[in-house]
C-alpha cells in the first residue's frame, strides 16, 4: 500500500469534513440568530409584509435614536478618488482585526489611521475598507480608506483625505431603525430579501463640488450585496447605485 498517498487522502478527507461541519455550524448559528431576534419594535403592518414577502432580518434592530447634526466635509486633495500608495514596509494583514496594533504599524505612513474603523461587510477582493468616524463613533459611509493586501500582507493603500465639520444648526433626533426598516420592507425590498446588517452613520448624495453634505442615515446591507440608506431625518431612501432618492 502507498502509505504516503493514503495519508494525503485522509488529510484531504479530514479538511473536507471540517469544511462541511463548519458550514453546518454557520447555518445553524444563522437560524438561531434569526429565531432569537425581537421584532416587536416593528409595526404590525410591517411584520405582516415581512411574512407575505418572505423577508428575513438576521441583524438586531438598534433601538438608539440619538440627536445628531448634519455635517459637511471637504476634499483636501484635488483627486477625489484618491491615489494608490505602496507601504514602505508591508505589515501582517491579521493586524486589521486589532485597532491598536494596526495604528501602531501604520501611524507613520497613514497618520489619520486612528480615526478610521474597519467595515467588514464592505471588504473587497484584495482590499480592506475603513471609514472615518464622526465624533469617534459614527462612520461616514461616503468616504473610504482602502488597505490593499496580498500574501497575508498589507502592501498599500488608497485614501481620500477629507476635513469634516459639523453644521451650526441644532441637532435633530434620528428616526428609529425600526421605522426605517419598515419603510424598506413595505415599499422597497423584493420578495425573499435578507437583511444582514443595520448600522447608523452618515451618508449624503455626491455632487460635483469640493464641499459635500452628509446627514445621519441608517445603512441596511442585504445578503445579495445591495446597500440601501434611509436618511435619518426625512426618511428618504437612497441607493449608491443611483444616488437618488427612492420613488
Backbone as CSV, one residue per row, in Angstrom:
resi,resn,N_x,N_y,N_z,CA_x,CA_y,CA_z,C_x,C_y,C_z
1,UNK,0.848,-1.203,0.000,0.000,0.000,0.000,0.883,1.253,0.000
2,UNK,0.479,2.223,-0.785,1.188,3.504,-0.824,0.724,4.347,0.356
3,UNK,1.495,4.259,1.484,1.063,4.950,2.703,1.098,6.470,2.543
4,UNK,2.017,6.979,1.750,2.073,8.431,1.533,0.813,8.942,0.855
5,UNK,0.377,8.194,-0.167,-0.843,8.596,-0.878,-2.062,8.459,0.024
6,UNK,-2.107,7.361,0.793,-3.238,7.150,1.706,-3.299,8.255,2.752
7,UNK,-2.135,8.669,3.215,-2.084,9.749,4.209,-2.654,11.040,3.631
8,UNK,-2.285,11.334,2.372,-2.799,12.550,1.729,-4.310,12.493,1.561
9,UNK,-4.819,11.312,1.198,-6.268,11.153,1.035,-6.978,11.408,2.354
10,UNK,-6.422,10.876,3.441,-7.029,11.078,4.759,-7.002,12.550,5.165
11,UNK,-5.910,13.228,4.854,-5.806,14.655,5.194,-6.859,15.458,4.443
12,UNK,-6.986,15.185,3.126,-7.977,15.911,2.327,-9.396,15.607,2.798
13,UNK,-9.640,14.351,3.164,-10.970,13.981,3.657,-11.273,14.701,4.964
14,UNK,-10.261,14.808,5.819,-10.436,15.500,7.098,-10.731,16.981,6.873
15,UNK,-10.003,17.601,5.944,-10.238,19.014,5.640,-11.637,19.226,5.077
16,UNK,-12.066,18.318,4.193,-13.400,18.426,3.616,-14.465,18.296,4.693
17,UNK,-14.253,17.357,5.619,-15.200,17.180,6.719,-15.275,18.442,7.568
18,UNK,-14.133,19.059,7.837,-14.119,20.300,8.611,-14.894,21.403,7.911
19,UNK,-14.745,21.479,6.584,-15.479,22.492,5.828,-16.982,22.266,5.920
20,UNK,-17.391,20.999,5.772,-18.819,20.675,5.841,-19.375,20.992,7.225
21,UNK,-18.645,20.578,8.264,-19.102,20.842,9.631,-19.123,22.337,9.924
22,UNK,-18.111,23.048,9.433,-18.071,24.494,9.644,-19.246,25.186,8.989
23,UNK,-19.588,24.742,7.766,-20.733,25.331,7.068,-22.028,25.048,7.821
24,UNK,-22.162,23.829,8.337,-23.379,23.469,9.067,-23.503,24.287,10.345
25,UNK,-22.377,24.482,11.051,-22.397,25.305,12.267,-22.792,26.731,11.936
26,UNK,-22.254,27.248,10.827,-22.583,28.618,10.401,-24.066,28.748,10.087
27,UNK,-24.627,27.751,9.381,-26.051,27.789,9.042,-26.904,27.697,10.302
28,UNK,-26.515,26.825,11.238,-27.262,26.702,12.493,-27.223,28.004,13.281
29,UNK,-26.060,28.659,13.283,-25.926,29.928,14.009,-26.826,30.992,13.402
30,UNK,-26.906,31.019,12.071,-27.781,31.978,11.391,-29.239,31.734,11.768
31,UNK,-29.642,30.466,11.749,-31.030,30.152,12.074,-31.340,30.500,13.527
32,UNK,-30.390,30.227,14.423,-30.592,30.548,15.835,-30.694,32.042,16.043
33,UNK,-29.821,32.794,15.356,-29.854,34.255,15.481,-31.186,34.792,15.000
34,UNK,-31.668,34.244,13.870,-32.946,34.708,13.350,-34.085,34.397,14.296
35,UNK,-34.015,33.233,14.956,-35.092,32.842,15.862,-35.108,33.691,17.124
36,UNK,-33.937,34.228,17.521,-33.841,34.980,18.763,-34.032,36.482,18.589
37,UNK,-34.186,36.962,17.365,-34.340,38.394,17.132,-35.720,38.856,17.575
38,UNK,-35.769,40.080,18.067,-37.012,40.657,18.579,-37.565,41.637,17.555
39,UNK,-38.743,41.332,17.008,-39.362,42.191,16.001,-40.533,42.990,16.567
40,UNK,-40.657,43.029,17.886,-41.799,43.731,18.476,-41.748,45.232,18.232
41,UNK,-40.563,45.760,17.894,-40.469,47.192,17.608,-41.035,47.539,16.235
42,UNK,-41.265,46.522,15.406,-41.831,46.752,14.078,-43.350,46.846,14.160
43,UNK,-43.910,47.734,13.345,-45.361,47.889,13.300,-46.007,46.593,12.805
44,UNK,-47.265,46.396,13.155,-47.975,45.171,12.764,-48.011,45.007,11.252
45,UNK,-48.264,46.111,10.523,-48.338,46.002,9.066,-46.972,45.668,8.465
46,UNK,-45.894,46.105,9.135,-44.555,45.760,8.663,-44.285,44.276,8.868
47,UNK,-44.658,43.747,10.031,-44.465,42.321,10.290,-45.286,41.476,9.324
48,UNK,-46.467,41.956,8.989,-47.301,41.233,8.030,-46.651,41.236,6.651
49,UNK,-46.101,42.394,6.255,-45.427,42.487,4.957,-44.199,41.578,4.918
50,UNK,-43.482,41.490,6.032,-42.330,40.582,6.113,-42.746,39.153,5.816
51,UNK,-43.837,38.737,6.439,-44.300,37.358,6.268,-44.787,37.116,4.845
52,UNK,-45.551,38.055,4.312,-46.111,37.881,2.973,-45.026,37.875,1.897
53,UNK,-43.976,38.681,2.088,-42.919,38.791,1.081,-41.747,37.846,1.345
54,UNK,-41.816,37.114,2.459,-40.740,36.175,2.772,-39.424,36.853,3.095
55,UNK,-39.488,38.037,3.679,-38.283,38.805,4.007,-37.739,38.362,5.362
56,UNK,-36.431,38.190,5.440,-35.776,37.827,6.697,-34.893,38.977,7.181
57,UNK,-34.886,39.195,8.478,-33.997,40.183,9.096,-33.107,39.423,10.072
58,UNK,-31.831,39.276,9.732,-30.905,38.498,10.542,-30.043,39.369,11.448
59,UNK,-30.268,40.671,11.409,-29.492,41.597,12.241,-30.370,42.156,13.351
60,UNK,-29.812,42.374,14.527,-30.578,43.048,15.585,-31.009,44.436,15.114
61,UNK,-32.192,44.856,15.542,-32.695,46.183,15.182,-32.277,47.161,16.279
62,UNK,-31.363,48.089,15.982,-30.902,49.027,17.021,-32.060,49.849,17.575
63,UNK,-31.982,50.169,18.851,-33.037,50.980,19.465,-32.578,52.395,19.778
64,UNK,-31.338,52.734,19.401,-30.827,54.073,19.669,-31.440,55.091,18.708
65,UNK,-31.767,56.261,19.233,-32.276,57.371,18.415,-31.593,58.659,18.871
66,UNK,-30.291,58.775,18.646,-29.558,59.944,19.139,-29.923,61.218,18.384
67,UNK,-29.603,62.345,18.981,-29.729,63.628,18.297,-28.386,63.939,17.641
68,UNK,-28.407,64.109,16.328,-27.177,64.322,15.572,-27.336,65.502,14.618
69,UNK,-26.252,66.203,14.325,-26.309,67.307,13.365,-26.028,66.805,11.957
70,UNK,-26.366,67.589,10.972,-25.855,67.294,9.646,-24.421,67.802,9.609
71,UNK,-23.652,67.328,8.659,-22.261,67.755,8.598,-21.856,68.028,7.159
72,UNK,-20.766,68.719,7.019,-20.167,68.937,5.706,-18.732,68.441,5.765
73,UNK,-18.231,68.024,4.633,-16.839,67.601,4.579,-16.225,68.087,3.275
74,UNK,-14.955,68.390,3.349,-14.249,68.991,2.220,-13.096,68.092,1.793
75,UNK,-13.006,67.853,0.494,-11.885,67.073,-0.028,-10.617,67.915,0.051
76,UNK,-9.609,67.370,0.694,-8.371,68.114,0.890,-7.512,68.099,-0.370
77,UNK,-7.555,66.992,-1.101,-6.746,66.875,-2.306,-7.623,66.975,-3.544
78,UNK,-7.002,67.356,-4.651,-7.747,67.578,-5.888,-8.330,66.283,-6.434
79,UNK,-7.590,65.198,-6.334,-8.059,63.903,-6.829,-8.986,63.281,-5.787
80,UNK,-10.290,63.368,-6.036,-11.274,62.888,-5.053,-11.318,61.365,-4.967
81,UNK,-10.805,60.683,-5.991,-10.817,59.219,-5.983,-9.670,58.649,-5.163
82,UNK,-8.713,59.502,-4.813,-7.564,59.029,-4.054,-6.475,58.489,-4.961
83,UNK,-5.295,58.340,-4.416,-4.140,57.855,-5.163,-3.607,56.600,-4.485
84,UNK,-3.299,55.591,-5.289,-2.743,54.356,-4.739,-1.312,54.595,-4.257
85,UNK,-1.040,54.150,-3.026,0.289,54.317,-2.442,0.786,52.966,-1.923
86,UNK,2.063,52.706,-2.114,2.663,51.489,-1.571,3.263,51.778,-0.200
87,UNK,3.127,50.820,0.705,3.758,50.956,2.012,5.257,50.698,1.883
88,UNK,6.031,51.470,2.604,7.471,51.242,2.601,7.795,49.880,3.198
89,UNK,7.017,49.504,4.211,7.223,48.215,4.865,5.878,47.513,5.034
90,UNK,5.585,46.463,4.243,4.317,45.739,4.400,4.149,45.221,5.824
91,UNK,2.890,45.143,6.267,2.598,44.650,7.620,1.642,43.467,7.526
92,UNK,1.600,42.664,8.571,0.732,41.484,8.584,-0.731,41.896,8.443
93,UNK,-1.452,41.211,7.560,-2.859,41.546,7.334,-3.722,41.224,8.549
94,UNK,-3.267,40.320,9.422,-4.060,39.973,10.608,-4.210,41.159,11.557
95,UNK,-3.363,42.179,11.417,-3.449,43.357,12.281,-4.737,44.134,12.053
96,UNK,-5.418,43.878,10.926,-6.656,44.604,10.633,-7.698,44.361,11.717
97,UNK,-7.574,43.260,12.444,-8.555,42.920,13.472,-8.150,43.425,14.865
98,UNK,-7.054,44.154,14.935,-6.622,44.771,16.196,-6.362,46.246,15.928
99,UNK,-7.312,47.095,16.351,-7.209,48.520,16.052,-5.905,49.119,16.581
100,UNK,-5.544,48.783,17.800,-4.343,49.379,18.395,-3.077,48.944,17.663
101,UNK,-2.983,47.662,17.328,-1.798,47.175,16.615,-1.742,47.738,15.204
102,UNK,-2.900,47.884,14.571,-2.944,48.453,13.228,-2.458,49.900,13.251
103,UNK,-2.913,50.661,14.244,-2.478,52.050,14.373,-0.971,52.131,14.588
104,UNK,-0.453,51.275,15.459,0.987,51.288,15.729,1.793,51.000,14.465
105,UNK,1.274,50.079,13.631,2.020,49.660,12.447,1.947,50.676,11.307
106,UNK,0.829,51.410,11.210,0.621,52.278,10.045,0.607,53.767,10.360
107,UNK,0.736,54.120,11.624,0.627,55.523,12.033,1.599,56.424,11.274
108,UNK,2.788,55.954,11.028,3.798,56.798,10.390,3.437,57.116,8.947
109,UNK,2.889,56.132,8.231,2.573,56.352,6.821,1.141,56.836,6.610
110,UNK,0.237,56.491,7.534,-1.156,56.959,7.444,-1.502,57.590,8.790
111,UNK,-1.151,58.861,8.985,-1.323,59.495,10.301,-2.753,59.462,10.828
112,UNK,-3.760,59.455,9.933,-5.163,59.503,10.373,-5.753,58.125,10.644
113,UNK,-4.950,57.064,10.581,-5.483,55.707,10.689,-6.293,55.505,11.965
114,UNK,-5.967,56.219,13.030,-6.676,56.052,14.293,-8.088,56.580,14.291
115,UNK,-8.444,57.380,13.291,-9.795,57.946,13.211,-10.688,57.145,12.274
116,UNK,-10.205,56.005,11.790,-10.964,55.159,10.867,-11.370,53.861,11.555
117,UNK,-12.442,53.260,11.058,-12.901,51.975,11.589,-13.165,50.998,10.449
118,UNK,-12.799,49.752,10.668,-12.981,48.708,9.662,-14.455,48.460,9.390
119,UNK,-14.798,48.329,8.108,-16.150,47.965,7.680,-16.053,46.584,7.039
120,UNK,-16.255,45.544,7.838,-16.028,44.187,7.354,-16.965,43.810,6.214
121,UNK,-18.166,44.370,6.200,-19.141,43.998,5.177,-18.805,44.582,3.811
122,UNK,-17.996,45.622,3.768,-17.656,46.260,2.502,-16.302,45.810,1.964
123,UNK,-15.686,44.829,2.601,-14.388,44.342,2.141,-14.486,43.851,0.702
124,UNK,-13.459,44.128,-0.065,-13.398,43.711,-1.457,-12.268,42.707,-1.627
125,UNK,-12.226,42.083,-2.784,-11.172,41.116,-3.054,-9.825,41.839,-3.067
126,UNK,-9.003,41.540,-2.093,-7.689,42.159,-2.023,-7.647,43.496,-1.326
127,UNK,-8.748,43.906,-0.686,-8.754,45.219,-0.027,-9.675,45.231,1.185
128,UNK,-9.165,45.737,2.300,-9.989,46.052,3.463,-10.508,47.480,3.296
129,UNK,-11.729,47.727,3.782,-12.331,49.056,3.665,-12.591,49.617,5.061
130,UNK,-12.169,50.856,5.273,-12.402,51.545,6.540,-13.063,52.885,6.256
131,UNK,-13.822,53.402,7.230,-14.466,54.709,7.103,-14.017,55.626,8.238
132,UNK,-13.919,56.938,7.969,-13.623,57.868,9.056,-14.812,57.972,9.999
133,UNK,-14.537,58.189,11.271,-15.589,58.282,12.274,-15.880,59.731,12.622
134,UNK,-17.161,60.056,12.702,-17.611,61.367,13.154,-17.799,61.289,14.669
135,UNK,-17.184,62.196,15.389,-17.228,62.191,16.860,-16.742,60.862,17.434
136,UNK,-15.859,60.203,16.706,-15.281,58.958,17.192,-16.230,57.787,17.236
137,UNK,-17.424,57.912,16.611,-18.428,56.851,16.742,-19.167,56.537,15.451
138,UNK,-19.574,57.568,14.708,-20.464,57.352,13.561,-19.666,57.336,12.256
139,UNK,-19.674,56.223,11.507,-18.912,56.157,10.259,-19.499,57.052,9.171
140,UNK,-18.622,57.707,8.431,-19.022,58.479,7.254,-18.895,57.545,6.062
141,UNK,-20.020,56.976,5.628,-20.006,55.911,4.637,-19.537,56.376,3.262
142,UNK,-19.635,57.670,2.965,-19.230,58.167,1.655,-17.717,58.123,1.439
143,UNK,-16.968,58.104,2.505,-15.511,58.235,2.413,-14.853,56.942,2.890
144,UNK,-13.860,56.488,2.139,-13.223,55.210,2.469,-11.703,55.321,2.456
145,UNK,-11.102,54.489,3.266,-9.667,54.215,3.216,-9.538,52.738,2.880
146,UNK,-8.896,52.435,1.769,-8.717,51.049,1.351,-7.292,50.607,1.660
147,UNK,-7.177,49.476,2.311,-5.877,48.871,2.585,-5.737,47.637,1.700
148,UNK,-4.785,47.656,0.794,-4.601,46.556,-0.146,-3.709,45.477,0.474
149,UNK,-4.083,44.227,0.254,-3.303,43.136,0.826,-3.113,42.009,-0.179
150,UNK,-2.042,41.280,-0.003,-1.769,40.064,-0.776,-0.767,39.231,0.008
151,UNK,-0.880,37.921,-0.129,0.019,37.001,0.584,0.091,37.327,2.072
152,UNK,-1.093,37.631,2.653,-1.225,37.879,4.095,-0.441,39.105,4.562
153,UNK,-0.198,40.037,3.644,0.490,41.277,3.983,-0.295,42.474,3.441
154,UNK,-0.423,43.527,4.262,-0.969,44.792,3.777,0.172,45.510,3.080
155,UNK,-0.002,45.755,1.789,1.105,46.259,0.971,0.934,47.703,0.517
156,UNK,-0.283,48.233,0.575,-0.508,49.594,0.097,-1.876,50.087,0.517
157,UNK,-2.211,51.286,0.069,-3.489,51.876,0.461,-3.932,52.933,-0.537
158,UNK,-5.218,53.255,-0.464,-5.787,54.378,-1.222,-6.641,55.188,-0.252
159,UNK,-6.352,56.452,-0.142,-7.058,57.310,0.805,-7.491,58.596,0.121
160,UNK,-8.708,59.031,0.463,-9.192,60.329,0.017,-9.353,61.197,1.258
161,UNK,-8.347,61.971,1.614,-8.420,62.766,2.845,-9.531,63.812,2.779
162,UNK,-10.253,63.951,3.875,-11.315,64.957,3.954,-11.198,65.707,5.277
163,UNK,-11.771,66.892,5.288,-11.872,67.693,6.504,-13.346,67.770,6.874
164,UNK,-13.714,67.242,8.036,-15.118,67.151,8.438,-15.461,68.283,9.394
165,UNK,-16.596,68.946,9.134,-17.101,69.979,10.045,-18.590,69.751,10.255
166,UNK,-19.053,69.970,11.471,-20.483,69.832,11.753,-21.180,71.159,11.532
167,UNK,-22.445,71.090,11.150,-23.218,72.297,10.878,-23.552,73.015,12.179
168,UNK,-23.820,74.305,12.055,-24.158,75.090,13.236,-25.618,74.916,13.638
169,UNK,-26.403,74.274,12.783,-27.816,74.083,13.092,-27.978,73.125,14.276
170,UNK,-29.138,73.198,14.901,-29.408,72.351,16.064,-29.425,70.877,15.669
171,UNK,-29.013,70.038,16.605,-29.092,68.600,16.385,-30.553,68.183,16.255
172,UNK,-30.782,67.140,15.451,-32.132,66.609,15.286,-32.138,65.129,15.643
173,UNK,-33.242,64.697,16.221,-33.334,63.301,16.640,-33.504,62.395,15.431
174,UNK,-32.723,61.339,15.410,-32.760,60.385,14.306,-33.975,59.478,14.454
175,UNK,-34.621,59.201,13.330,-35.793,58.319,13.387,-35.362,56.910,13.766
176,UNK,-36.231,56.145,14.408,-35.868,54.795,14.862,-35.509,53.873,13.700
177,UNK,-34.594,52.967,13.948,-34.221,51.991,12.924,-35.419,51.148,12.515
178,UNK,-36.320,50.869,13.468,-37.499,50.054,13.159,-38.391,50.743,12.132
179,UNK,-38.492,52.067,12.214,-39.306,52.801,11.248,-38.636,52.819,9.880
180,UNK,-37.315,53.017,9.872,-36.576,52.998,8.608,-36.676,51.628,7.947
181,UNK,-36.541,50.579,8.754,-36.658,49.221,8.232,-38.060,48.962,7.713
182,UNK,-39.063,49.465,8.422,-40.440,49.294,7.975,-40.672,49.902,6.605
183,UNK,-40.084,51.073,6.358,-40.206,51.714,5.044,-39.644,50.822,3.949
184,UNK,-38.487,50.226,4.217,-37.870,49.356,3.217,-38.689,48.096,2.981
185,UNK,-39.118,47.461,4.057,-39.865,46.202,3.930,-41.156,46.405,3.155
186,UNK,-41.866,47.467,3.467,-43.180,47.677,2.861,-43.104,48.224,1.440
187,UNK,-42.033,48.959,1.108,-42.032,49.677,-0.169,-40.853,49.400,-1.096
188,UNK,-39.757,48.847,-0.589,-38.562,48.768,-1.424,-37.959,47.376,-1.552
189,UNK,-37.978,46.588,-0.500,-37.306,45.294,-0.560,-38.093,44.300,-1.400
190,UNK,-37.392,43.511,-2.238,-38.075,42.492,-3.036,-38.426,41.282,-2.188
191,UNK,-39.223,40.414,-2.741,-39.558,39.165,-2.059,-38.282,38.379,-1.740
192,UNK,-38.296,37.727,-0.593,-37.200,36.854,-0.154,-35.895,37.601,0.136
193,UNK,-35.958,38.909,0.287,-34.753,39.668,0.639,-34.307,39.307,2.053
194,UNK,-33.003,39.371,2.286,-32.434,39.075,3.604,-31.602,40.270,4.054
195,UNK,-31.983,40.858,5.177,-31.239,41.984,5.746,-30.234,41.424,6.745
196,UNK,-28.942,41.640,6.479,-27.934,41.032,7.360,-27.192,42.038,8.232
197,UNK,-27.387,43.341,8.014,-26.721,44.311,8.880,-27.477,45.634,8.867
198,UNK,-27.567,46.266,10.044,-28.202,47.578,10.199,-27.256,48.434,11.029
199,UNK,-26.908,49.604,10.495,-25.923,50.432,11.192,-26.215,51.909,10.956
200,UNK,-26.017,52.707,11.993,-26.222,54.154,11.900,-24.898,54.849,11.614
201,UNK,-24.943,55.795,10.689,-23.757,56.577,10.355,-24.167,57.826,9.610
202,UNK,-23.314,58.263,8.694,-23.605,59.445,7.880,-23.502,59.095,6.405
203,UNK,-24.410,59.680,5.617,-24.413,59.448,4.173,-25.058,60.643,3.488
204,UNK,-24.612,60.928,2.273,-25.210,62.012,1.504,-24.962,61.825,0.021
205,UNK,-25.818,62.416,-0.793,-25.611,62.388,-2.234,-24.321,63.120,-2.575
206,UNK,-23.619,62.614,-3.580,-22.371,63.235,-4.000,-22.618,64.193,-5.153
207,UNK,-22.040,65.380,-5.043,-22.176,66.394,-6.076,-20.791,66.795,-6.581
208,UNK,-20.771,67.442,-7.731,-19.512,67.893,-8.325,-19.043,69.156,-7.620
209,UNK,-18.579,68.977,-6.401,-18.174,70.104,-5.573,-17.115,69.634,-4.587
210,UNK,-16.258,70.543,-4.163,-15.246,70.187,-3.173,-15.868,69.947,-1.806
211,UNK,-16.976,70.635,-1.532,-17.642,70.508,-0.241,-18.922,69.693,-0.400
212,UNK,-19.054,68.658,0.386,-20.212,67.776,0.340,-20.972,67.857,1.666
213,UNK,-22.236,67.464,1.624,-23.080,67.461,2.819,-23.530,66.029,3.095
214,UNK,-23.516,65.646,4.351,-23.980,64.311,4.745,-24.917,64.437,5.937
215,UNK,-25.900,63.557,5.963,-26.896,63.542,7.033,-26.827,62.207,7.774
216,UNK,-27.308,62.183,9.010,-27.424,60.886,9.692,-28.263,59.934,8.843
217,UNK,-27.859,58.688,8.770,-28.580,57.728,7.931,-28.395,56.316,8.470
218,UNK,-29.449,55.540,8.316,-29.375,54.111,8.633,-28.929,53.374,7.377
219,UNK,-27.893,52.547,7.507,-27.438,51.733,6.384,-27.919,50.299,6.563
220,UNK,-28.516,49.763,5.511,-29.009,48.384,5.506,-28.244,47.607,4.431
221,UNK,-27.604,46.518,4.841,-26.870,45.673,3.909,-27.645,44.380,3.714
222,UNK,-27.909,44.036,2.455,-28.662,42.827,2.139,-27.720,41.674,1.828
223,UNK,-28.242,40.470,1.966,-27.461,39.270,1.670,-26.980,39.277,0.228
224,UNK,-27.737,39.899,-0.666,-27.378,39.970,-2.081,-26.191,40.883,-2.333
225,UNK,-25.799,41.668,-1.339,-24.722,42.634,-1.512,-25.218,44.048,-1.725
226,UNK,-26.519,44.192,-1.980,-27.069,45.533,-2.187,-27.063,46.316,-0.876
227,UNK,-26.834,47.620,-0.988,-26.812,48.505,0.176,-27.843,49.605,-0.024
228,UNK,-28.646,49.858,1.006,-29.648,50.918,0.971,-29.467,51.804,2.196
229,UNK,-29.703,53.093,1.994,-29.618,54.061,3.090,-30.969,54.724,3.287
230,UNK,-31.362,54.872,4.544,-32.572,55.622,4.879,-32.130,56.848,5.665
231,UNK,-32.375,58.015,5.082,-31.963,59.268,5.725,-32.624,59.393,7.081
232,UNK,-31.829,59.701,8.093,-32.303,59.616,9.467,-33.251,60.703,9.906
233,UNK,-33.431,61.744,9.107,-34.340,62.827,9.461,-35.592,62.797,8.592
234,UNK,-35.397,62.766,7.270,-36.538,62.815,6.349,-37.132,61.444,6.065
235,UNK,-36.337,60.384,6.217,-36.811,59.046,5.884,-36.664,58.695,4.419
236,UNK,-36.041,59.571,3.617,-35.817,59.269,2.203,-34.882,58.074,2.061
237,UNK,-35.108,57.292,1.015,-34.306,56.098,0.766,-33.353,56.356,-0.398
238,UNK,-32.085,55.991,-0.215,-31.078,56.184,-1.251,-30.363,54.871,-1.523
239,UNK,-29.953,54.714,-2.777,-29.134,53.581,-3.172,-27.860,54.107,-3.812
240,UNK,-26.688,53.614,-3.413,-25.446,54.077,-4.043,-25.407,53.822,-5.540
241,UNK,-26.224,52.874,-6.018,-26.238,52.581,-7.449,-26.717,53.778,-8.257
242,UNK,-27.690,54.498,-7.710,-28.248,55.651,-8.418,-27.966,56.953,-7.690
243,UNK,-27.734,56.852,-6.372,-27.525,58.021,-5.511,-28.688,58.988,-5.604
244,UNK,-29.878,58.443,-5.882,-31.087,59.259,-5.935,-32.101,58.694,-4.955
245,UNK,-32.975,59.552,-4.431,-33.981,59.039,-3.503,-34.895,58.040,-4.178
246,UNK,-35.337,57.048,-3.418,-36.287,56.085,-3.952,-37.623,56.732,-4.207
247,UNK,-38.296,56.197,-5.190,-39.616,56.748,-5.530,-40.650,56.288,-4.510
